[in-house]
Amino acid sequence: MENAEFFVGWGTLTLINAGLAQAKGRSGLIWWLISLLLGPIATFLIVILPRPTFPS
């Protein structure tokens, strides 16, 4: 039962990270996949990395 709670929490974190990434102008799908592997480290990266700048 403990494993099930861990996976639910990890899955929720991946969805939160995808939403954060999209809010910062990044690909939600790519960051969702990265979050599956890195979890809280991906959250930290999303928060500290600057928004991408696009050439005009």
MARNUZA-174519 format. One record per residue: residue number from 1; x, y, z of N, C-alpha, C in turn. Coordinates in Angstrom, 1 decimal, decimal comma. Each point is the difference from the previous one (the first is absolute). Example, Ala and Ser with C-alpha at 12.3 -4.5 7.8 and 13.67 -1.06 7.14 Angstrom:
1/13,2/-5,7/7,8/-0,9/1,2/0,0/0,9/1,2/0,0
2/-0,4/1,1/-0,7/0,9/1,1/0,0/-0,8/1,1/0,8
//
This chain:
1/0,8/-1,2/0,0/-0,8/1,2/0,0/0,9/1,3/0,0
2/1,1/-0,1/0,6/0,9/1,2/0,1/0,5/0,3/-1,4
3/0,2/-1,0/-0,9/0,5/0,3/-1,3/-1,1/0,7/-0,8
4/-1,2/-0,4/0,2/-1,1/0,7/-0,8/-0,1/1,5/0,3
5/0,2/0,3/1,3/0,0/1,4/0,4/1,2/0,8/-0,6
6/1,1/-0,7/-0,1/1,2/0,7/-0,6/-0,3/0,3/-1,5
7/-0,5/-1,0/-0,7/-0,2/0,2/-1,4/-1,1/1,0/-0,3
8/-1,0/0,1/0,8/-1,1/1,0/-0,1/0,7/1,4/0,2
9/0,8/0,1/1,0/0,6/1,3/0,3/1,0/0,4/-1,1
10/0,8/-1,0/-0,5/0,9/0,3/-1,1/-0,7/0,4/-1,3
11/-1,1/-0,7/-0,3/-0,9/0,3/-1,1/-0,6/1,4/0,1
12/-0,4/0,4/1,2/-0,6/1,3/0,2/1,1/1,1/-0,2
13/1,2/-0,3/0,4/1,1/1,0/-0,1/0,3/0,1/-1,5
14/0,0/-1,0/-0,8/0,2/0,1/-1,4/-1,0/0,9/-0,7
15/-1,2/-0,1/0,4/-1,1/0,9/-0,6/0,2/1,4/0,4
16/0,4/0,2/1,3/0,2/1,4/0,4/1,2/0,6/-0,7
17/1,0/-0,8/-0,2/1,2/0,5/-0,8/-0,3/0,3/-1,4
18/-0,9/-0,8/-0,6/-0,4/0,3/-1,4/-0,7/1,4/-0,1
19/-0,9/0,2/1,0/-0,7/1,3/0,1/0,9/1,1/0,2
20/1,0/-0,1/0,9/0,9/1,0/0,3/0,9/0,3/-1,3
21/0,4/-1,0/-0,7/0,8/0,2/-1,2/-0,8/0,8/-1,0
22/-1,3/-0,4/-0,2/-0,8/0,7/-1,0/-0,2/1,4/0,4
23/-0,2/0,3/1,3/-0,1/1,4/0,4/1,2/0,8/-0,2
24/1,2/-0,6/-0,1/1,2/0,7/-0,3/0,4/-0,1/-1,5
25/-0,9/-0,4/-0,8/0,2/0,0/-1,5/0,8/-1,2/-0,5
26/0,0/-1,1/0,8/0,8/-1,2/-0,4/-1,0/-1,1/-0,4
27/0,5/-1,0/-0,6/-0,8/-1,2/-0,4/-0,5/-0,8/1,3
28/-1,3/-0,1/0,2/-0,5/-0,7/1,1/0,3/-1,5/-0,2
29/-0,1/-0,5/-1,2/0,2/-1,5/-0,2/1,5/-0,3/0,3
30/0,9/0,8/-0,5/1,4/-0,4/0,2/0,4/0,1/1,5
31/-0,5/1,0/0,7/0,3/0,1/1,4/-0,8/-1,0/0,8
32/-1,1/-0,5/-0,5/-0,7/-1,1/0,7/0,9/-1,3/-0,1
33/0,5/-0,2/-1,2/0,9/-1,2/-0,1/1,3/0,1/0,8
34/0,6/1,2/0,1/1,1/0,3/0,8/-0,3/-0,3/1,5
35/-1,2/0,5/0,4/-0,4/-0,1/1,3/-0,2/-1,5/0,4
36/-0,4/-0,8/-0,9/-0,1/-1,5/0,3/1,3/-0,5/0,5
37/1,1/0,5/-0,6/1,3/-0,5/0,4/0,6/0,7/1,2
38/-0,2/1,4/0,0/0,8/0,8/1,0/-0,9/0,4/1,2
39/-1,3/0,1/-0,2/-0,9/0,3/1,1/0,3/1,4/0,6
40/0,3/0,1/1,2/0,2/1,3/0,7/1,1/0,8/-0,6
41/1,0/-0,6/-0,6/1,1/0,7/-0,6/-0,5/0,8/-1,2
42/-0,9/-0,6/-0,8/-0,6/0,6/-1,1/-0,8/1,3/0,5
43/-0,7/-0,1/1,1/-0,7/1,1/0,5/1,0/1,2/0,3
44/1,1/-0,4/0,6/1,0/1,0/0,3/0,5/0,7/-1,3
45/0,3/-0,8/-1,0/0,5/0,5/-1,2/-1,0/0,9/-0,7
46/-1,3/-0,4/0,0/-1,0/0,9/-0,6/-0,1/1,3/0,7
47/0,1/0,0/1,3/-0,1/1,3/0,7/1,2/0,9/-0,2
48/1,2/-0,6/0,0/1,2/0,9/-0,1/0,4/0,4/-1,4
49/-0,4/-0,8/-1,0/0,4/0,3/-1,4/-0,8/1,2/-0,5
50/0,6/1,0/-0,7/-0,8/1,1/-0,5/-0,9/-0,4/-1,1
51/-1,0/0,9/-0,2/-0,9/-0,2/-1,1/0,8/0,0/-1,3
52/-0,4/-0,9/-0,9/0,7/0,1/-1,3/-0,3/1,3/-0,8
53/1,0/0,5/-0,6/-0,2/1,2/-0,8/0,0/-0,4/-1,5
54/-1,0/0,5/-0,7/-0,1/-0,3/-1,4/0,4/1,3/-0,8
55/0,8/-0,3/-1,1/0,4/1,2/-0,8/-1,1/0,6/-0,7
56/0,0/1,3/-0,1/-1,1/0,8/-0,6/0,2/0,1/-1,5
//
